[in-house]
């Protein structure tokens, strides 16, 4: 008695194998993914989401650690914010600081990146020089520039040696102090912009420049019609990062001017939050200020990101 071997149609075999692959259980794959994702999510929740939620909850109270009778005040803190001249002053200072720090390093970083987009050890060394301030502590940078911008600092001595009338103090003049801090922050973050723009420039295919040159495009025409449009992702990254960095500026203000000269001349929202929460001990009101700052940053950065990303899509 012969045993017949079943014949499997070759045309049916691949779909059968695909069906078997579909029936493979997903639980092991999900388990493996959870092993890697859960620890990071727990850390993020513990140090970001939970404190954020506690802060938002505190913003609806009159929490004061030296007055334990904490009560729910609803939106009273936010109503007071709108009517608080001190908060409105710090909001204006923060807006000016953010505008300068967003524009100045972006423009300077692009120009420097165009100059450093060359081969050679000299250009590599210069890239490292421009990036050094980025890795320095904000406190260290503040102390260095505080010494440079005093009346007898290095900058004023150099200006007087050239016969230029220098102000008595770049940080003690109420009309110059905020702009001086904006310049210091811009100087520190300039290296970050240079690196991002250099990465964008090196990602542009050389064939596009060669084709433009064959068509008779000069250097400015290639910059306008080839380089600049293809740098859209780098512009998005730099603009959003600089905006967030400037809006939450605190270290430089604390070390260099402590909010002065005068009352609130250079105070930012972050500086005012720390003073309100930990000096005046008005934790509930400070939490409302922090929540308002979070909302402003989220709306502002989200809107700018959406506009800039739309420009990337339209390329």
C-alpha positions in Angstrom: 0.0 0.0 0.0 1.6 3.2 -1.1 1.3 6.4 0.8 0.4 9.4 -1.3 2.3 12.6 -0.5 0.0 15.6 -0.6 0.9 18.1 -3.3 1.0 21.7 -2.2 0.2 24.2 -4.9 3.1 26.7 -5.2 0.7 29.4 -6.0 -1.2 28.9 -2.7 1.9 28.6 -0.6 2.9 32.3 -0.3 -0.5 33.5 0.9 -0.6 30.6 3.4 2.7 31.7 4.8 1.6 35.3 4.9 -1.5 34.2 6.8 0.6 32.3 9.3 2.8 35.4 9.8 -0.3 37.5 10.5 -1.4 35.0 13.2 1.8 35.4 15.1 0.9 36.8 18.6 1.5 40.5 19.2 1.9 40.1 22.9 5.6 39.2 22.9 6.4 42.2 20.6 4.4 44.6 22.8 6.2 43.2 25.9 9.6 43.8 24.3 8.6 47.3 23.4 7.3 48.0 26.9 10.5 46.8 28.4 12.4 49.7 26.7 9.6 52.3 26.7 8.2 52.1 30.3 11.3 53.1 32.2 11.8 56.2 30.1 8.1 57.1 30.4 8.1 56.6 34.1 11.1 58.9 34.5 9.5 61.5 32.2 6.2 61.3 34.2 8.0 61.5 37.5 10.1 64.6 36.7 8.0 66.4 34.1 4.3 65.4 34.0 3.7 65.0 37.8 5.4 68.2 38.8 3.6 70.0 36.0 0.3 68.7 37.2 1.1 69.7 40.8 2.1 73.2 39.7 -1.2 73.7 37.8 -3.2 72.5 40.8 -1.3 74.9 43.1 -2.1 77.8 40.7 -5.7 77.6 41.8 -4.8 78.0 45.5 -3.3 80.6 47.8 -0.6 78.2 48.9 2.0 79.7 51.2 4.3 77.4 53.2 4.3 79.8 56.1 0.5 80.1 56.1 -0.7 76.5 56.2 -4.4 77.4 55.8 -4.4 76.8 52.1 -7.7 77.6 50.3 -9.0 77.1 46.8 -9.2 80.5 45.1 -10.2 79.3 41.6 -9.1 81.8 38.8 -8.3 84.6 41.2 -4.6 84.2 40.7 -5.0 84.5 36.9 -7.2 87.6 37.2 -4.6 89.2 39.4 -1.9 88.4 36.9 -3.7 90.4 34.2 -3.9 93.4 36.5 -0.4 93.0 38.0 1.9 95.8 36.6 5.0 93.9 37.8 4.0 90.8 35.8 3.1 92.9 32.7 6.5 94.6 32.9 8.4 91.2 33.1 6.2 90.0 30.2 7.3 92.9 28.1 11.0 92.4 29.1 10.7 88.7 28.1 9.1 89.6 24.8 12.0 92.0 23.9 14.6 89.5 25.0 12.9 86.7 23.1 12.7 88.7 19.9 16.4 89.7 20.0 17.7 86.2 20.9 15.5 84.6 18.3 16.7 86.9 15.4 20.3 87.8 16.2 21.9 84.3 16.6 19.9 83.0 13.7 21.2 85.6 11.3 24.8 85.6 12.7 24.8 81.8 12.8 23.8 81.5 9.2 26.5 83.9 8.0 29.2 82.2 10.1 28.1 78.8 8.9 28.3 79.9 5.3 31.9 81.1 6.0 32.9 77.9 7.8 31.4 75.5 5.2 34.9 74.7 3.9 37.4 71.9 4.2 40.5 72.2 6.2 41.8 72.1 9.8 41.5 75.8 10.2 37.7 75.7 9.6 37.4 72.7 11.9 39.2 74.6 14.6 37.0 77.6 14.2 33.9 75.4 14.5 35.1 74.2 17.8 35.9 77.8 18.9 32.3 78.9 18.1 30.8 75.9 19.9 32.8 76.4 23.2 30.3 78.9 24.7 27.4 76.5 24.3 29.0 73.9 26.6 29.9 76.5 29.3 27.6 77.1 32.2 25.3 80.1 32.1 26.7 81.2 35.4 30.3 81.1 34.1 29.3 83.1 30.9 27.4 85.6 33.0 30.4 86.2 35.3 32.8 86.6 32.4 30.6 89.2 30.6 29.8 91.0 33.8 33.5 91.8 34.1 33.8 92.7 30.5 30.8 95.1 30.5 31.6 97.2 33.6 32.7 100.8 33.4 36.3 99.8 33.6 35.8 96.5 31.7 37.6 95.3 28.6 35.0 96.6 26.2 34.9 100.2 27.5 38.7 100.3 27.7 38.9 99.3 24.1 36.3 101.8 23.0 38.1 104.6 24.8 41.4 103.6 23.3 39.7 104.1 19.9 38.4 107.5 20.9 34.8 106.4 21.2 32.6 107.6 24.1 31.7 104.6 26.1 28.7 104.5 28.5 29.4 104.4 32.2 28.2 100.8 32.4 26.4 98.6 29.9 24.7 96.7 32.8 24.1 99.7 35.1 22.3 101.8 32.5 18.5 101.0 32.6 18.3 101.7 28.8 21.1 99.3 27.9 21.0 96.5 30.5 18.2 94.4 28.9 19.8 94.6 25.5 23.2 93.7 27.0 21.7 90.5 28.6 20.1 89.7 25.2 23.5 90.0 23.5 25.1 87.8 26.1 22.5 85.0 25.7 22.8 85.4 21.9 26.6 85.0 22.1 26.3 81.8 24.2 23.8 80.1 21.9 25.4 81.3 18.7 27.5 78.1 18.4 24.4 75.9 18.5 22.9 77.8 15.5 26.2 77.5 13.6 26.3 73.7 14.1 22.7 73.3 13.0 23.2 75.4 9.9 26.5 73.7 9.0 24.6 70.3 9.2 22.0 71.7 6.9 24.5 73.1 4.4 26.4 69.8 4.3 23.2 68.0 3.6 22.5 70.0 0.4 23.5 67.9 -2.7 26.4 69.5 -4.5 24.8 68.7 -7.8 22.2 71.3 -7.2 24.8 74.1 -6.9 26.6 72.8 -10.0 23.3 72.8 -12.0 22.6 76.3 -10.9 26.1 77.4 -11.9 25.7 75.9 -15.3 22.4 77.8 -15.7 24.4 81.0 -15.0 23.3 81.6 -11.3 25.8 83.6 -9.3 26.6 83.2 -5.6 23.7 85.3 -4.4 21.3 83.7 -6.7 22.4 80.2 -5.5 22.1 81.3 -1.9 18.6 82.6 -2.5 17.1 79.9 -4.7 19.1 76.8 -3.7 20.7 77.2 -0.2 18.1 79.2 1.6 15.0 77.1 0.7 16.8 73.8 1.5 17.8 75.2 4.9 14.2 75.4 6.0 14.4 72.5 8.5 17.5 74.1 10.1 15.7 77.4 10.4 12.8 75.7 12.1 15.0 74.0 14.6 17.0 77.1 15.5 14.0 79.4 15.7 11.9 77.2 18.0 14.9 76.3 20.2 16.0 79.9 20.5 12.5 81.1 21.3 12.0 78.6 24.1 15.5 79.3 25.5 15.0 83.1 25.6 11.5 82.9 27.0 12.6 81.0 30.1 15.8 83.0 30.7 16.7 83.1 34.4 20.4 82.4 35.1 21.9 85.3 33.2 19.4 87.8 34.8 20.0 86.5 38.3 23.8 86.6 38.1 24.4 89.7 36.1 21.7 92.2 37.2 19.5 90.5 39.7 16.5 92.1 37.9 18.0 95.6 38.0 19.1 98.3 37.6 16.2 99.8 39.4 13.0 97.8 39.8 12.3 95.1 37.3 14.4 96.7 34.5 15.7 93.4 33.3 13.4 91.0 35.2 12.0 88.2 33.1 9.0 86.0 33.8 11.2 83.1 35.0 13.1 85.5 37.3 9.8 86.9 38.7 8.4 83.3 39.3 11.4 82.4 41.4 11.2 85.6 43.4 7.5 85.3 44.0 7.5 81.6 44.9 10.7 81.3 47.0 11.4 84.9 48.2 7.9 86.1 48.8 6.7 82.6 49.5 3.5 83.1 47.4 3.7 79.7 45.9 0.1 79.6 44.6 0.6 82.9 42.8 4.0 81.9 41.5 2.5 78.6 40.2 -0.1 80.7 38.3 2.7 82.7 36.7 4.6 79.5 35.8 1.4 78.0 34.3 0.8 81.2 32.3 4.4 81.1 31.0 4.0 77.5 30.0 0.8 78.3 28.1 2.4 81.3 26.3 5.5 79.2 25.3 3.3 76.3 24.1 1.0 78.5 22.0 3.9 80.7 20.6 6.3 77.8 19.8 3.4 75.7 18.4 2.3 78.5 16.1 5.8 79.3 14.9 6.5 75.6 14.4 3.4 75.1 12.3 4.2 78.1 10.1 7.8 77.1 9.5 6.9 73.5 8.9 4.4 74.6 6.3 7.2 76.4 4.5 9.2 73.1 4.5 6.3 71.3 2.9 5.9 73.9 0.2 9.5 73.6 -0.9 
